[in-house]
Amino acid sequence: MKSWTTRRRGDEKDLNRWLRKGKTVYIVRTPEYAGRSALWSHARYWVAHTCTGQHPLLGGWIFDKSPTTTVSDLFALGDGTIHDSVPRGIPHVSDPGPDCRDEGLYGIGRGQEFKGNIHDGIEEMERLGAEAKDRAKEDKKAGRRSWW
């Protein structure tokens, strides 16, 4: 597995020499999280970019039919390392997340049936809804303003 990095002198030039139309390079990325709303369930993932030709004016290699995606842009996308084959042990961006059916309070397990009582969850939701309505009534009675 060959890799090019921004930390070694001459790697960008070497990658430009190695590239040909139709070659695919792989970049390992770390997702950017916005608080608790994680868009990806992987700590790191890889993305593939295919070389689709050379820029008509500048002559540099372009990727994914976008004249604005160049070799230097690919170095900036990931952690500064580009691979020539799929990185081992790192999932693709579209791979499913880890299977968590065995975890938690009501862990079901692979191939098992849920043996809990679904009505307990419905009753809990009804209780929480009633509490929220009561709290809203108390806030209105006390003259508190709503948050929106």
Backbone torsions as a table, in degrees:
resi	resn	phi	psi	omega
1	MET	NA	116.4	179.4
2	LYS	-91.7	143.8	177.6
3	SER	-139.8	150.8	177.1
4	TRP	-122.6	142.9	-176.8
5	THR	-137.7	160.6	177.5
6	THR	-78.8	-11.5	-176.6
7	ARG	-85.3	-11.0	177.6
8	ARG	-108.4	132.9	-178.8
9	ARG	-69.3	132.5	176.6
10	GLY	89.6	-1.1	-178.4
11	ASP	-68.9	-35.9	179.6
12	GLU	-65.0	-40.1	177.5
13	LYS	-66.2	-41.1	178.5
14	ASP	-63.6	-41.3	177.8
15	LEU	-63.9	-40.8	177.6
16	ASN	-61.3	-36.6	178.6
17	ARG	-71.7	-35.9	-176.8
18	TRP	-73.5	-32.6	-174.2
19	LEU	-66.8	144.9	172.2
20	ARG	-142.1	164.0	178.2
21	LYS	-62.7	130.5	179.5
22	GLY	95.7	-12.3	178.3
23	LYS	-73.1	145.5	-180.0
24	THR	-114.5	134.8	175.7
25	VAL	-117.7	155.5	-174.3
26	TYR	-123.5	135.9	-179.2
27	ILE	-121.1	134.2	174.9
28	VAL	-92.9	125.3	-178.2
29	ARG	-120.2	156.3	173.5
30	THR	-111.7	125.1	-176.7
31	PRO	-68.0	150.8	176.1
32	GLU	-97.4	120.8	-177.0
33	TYR	-96.3	144.6	174.1
34	ALA	-108.6	85.4	-178.9
35	GLY	66.5	-130.3	-177.7
36	ARG	-88.7	-7.5	-178.3
37	SER	-87.1	83.5	-179.2
38	ALA	-78.0	125.9	178.9
39	LEU	-80.0	-27.4	-179.7
40	TRP	-122.3	148.3	179.6
41	SER	-97.4	11.3	179.6
42	HIS	-110.8	144.4	176.4
43	ALA	-71.3	-35.5	175.7
44	ARG	-143.1	151.2	178.1
45	TYR	-147.8	163.9	179.0
46	TRP	-112.5	152.2	179.3
47	VAL	-130.8	139.4	179.7
48	ALA	-100.5	141.3	174.9
49	HIS	-130.4	129.0	-178.2
50	THR	-103.8	133.3	179.0
51	CYS	-73.9	120.6	-175.9
52	THR	-107.1	3.1	177.3
53	GLY	143.4	-165.2	179.1
54	GLN	-111.1	151.0	179.1
55	HIS	-63.2	134.5	-175.7
56	PRO	-66.1	-28.0	-178.8
57	LEU	-103.2	-43.9	-173.1
58	LEU	-89.8	-24.2	175.8
59	GLY	87.1	-7.2	178.8
60	GLY	-78.7	161.7	-179.9
61	TRP	-71.0	141.7	175.5
62	ILE	-119.0	155.7	-174.5
63	PHE	-124.4	145.1	174.8
64	ASP	54.5	36.5	177.9
65	LYS	58.7	26.8	179.0
66	SER	-116.6	115.1	-178.7
67	PRO	-67.8	-10.3	179.5
68	THR	-92.3	-11.1	179.2
69	THR	-94.5	108.4	-178.3
70	THR	-116.5	-179.0	-179.9
71	VAL	-61.8	-43.1	-179.5
72	SER	-66.3	-31.3	175.3
73	ASP	-66.8	-37.5	178.9
74	LEU	-65.2	-38.7	176.6
75	PHE	-62.5	-35.5	-178.9
76	ALA	-75.9	-26.0	-177.5
77	LEU	-66.0	-48.5	-176.8
78	GLY	-91.3	-148.6	178.5
79	ASP	-90.0	15.4	179.2
80	GLY	97.6	9.9	-179.5
81	THR	-126.5	135.0	178.4
82	ILE	-120.8	135.9	-177.8
83	HIS	-113.9	154.4	178.0
84	ASP	-94.5	-9.5	175.9
85	SER	-137.2	168.3	-176.6
86	VAL	-62.0	125.9	178.4
87	PRO	-64.9	131.2	-178.8
88	ARG	-76.4	141.1	175.3
89	GLY	81.9	2.6	179.5
90	ILE	-119.4	127.8	-176.9
91	PRO	-76.6	159.1	173.5
92	HIS	-73.5	159.6	-178.1
93	VAL	-61.6	-28.7	-177.9
94	SER	-94.5	1.0	178.2
95	ASP	-67.4	147.3	178.7
96	PRO	-67.7	155.4	-179.0
97	GLY	-72.9	-179.2	-179.8
98	PRO	-64.9	147.2	-179.6
99	ASP	-81.1	118.6	-175.5
100	CYS	-114.3	24.7	-179.4
101	ARG	-69.8	-21.7	-179.3
102	ASP	-86.5	-5.2	-174.1
103	GLU	-102.5	168.5	173.6
104	GLY	88.0	-178.1	-176.5
105	LEU	-66.9	-42.8	-179.0
106	TYR	-111.6	51.0	180.0
107	GLY	-60.5	122.5	-174.8
108	ILE	-82.7	-46.5	-176.8
109	GLY	94.2	153.1	-176.9
110	ARG	-70.8	126.8	177.7
111	GLY	77.4	8.1	-179.0
112	GLN	-100.7	159.4	176.0
113	GLU	-95.9	152.2	175.9
114	PHE	-78.0	121.8	-176.3
115	LYS	-107.4	9.5	180.0
116	GLY	-81.3	179.9	-179.8
117	ASN	-101.5	113.9	-178.6
118	ILE	-68.6	-28.5	-178.0
119	HIS	-66.2	-25.9	175.9
120	ASP	-61.2	-40.0	178.9
121	GLY	-67.8	-37.7	179.2
122	ILE	-66.9	-43.2	178.9
123	GLU	-63.5	-38.8	178.5
124	GLU	-63.5	-42.3	178.2
125	MET	-64.5	-40.0	177.7
126	GLU	-64.3	-39.0	179.4
127	ARG	-65.7	-42.9	178.8
128	LEU	-65.3	-38.3	176.9
129	GLY	-63.6	-42.0	178.4
130	ALA	-64.5	-41.1	177.1
131	GLU	-60.7	-41.6	-180.0
132	ALA	-64.9	-40.5	178.0
133	LYS	-64.3	-43.0	178.7
134	ASP	-62.5	-42.0	179.8
135	ARG	-64.7	-38.5	178.3
136	ALA	-65.9	-38.7	177.3
137	LYS	-63.3	-44.9	179.2
138	GLU	-62.9	-40.2	178.9
139	ASP	-65.2	-39.5	179.6
140	LYS	-67.2	-40.4	179.9
141	LYS	-66.0	-37.0	-179.0
142	ALA	-80.2	-8.9	178.3
143	GLY	85.4	14.3	177.2
144	ARG	-74.8	144.9	179.5
145	ARG	-85.5	151.5	176.6
146	SER	-76.1	159.3	-173.5
147	TRP	-76.2	-13.4	178.4
148	TRP	-108.0	NA	NA
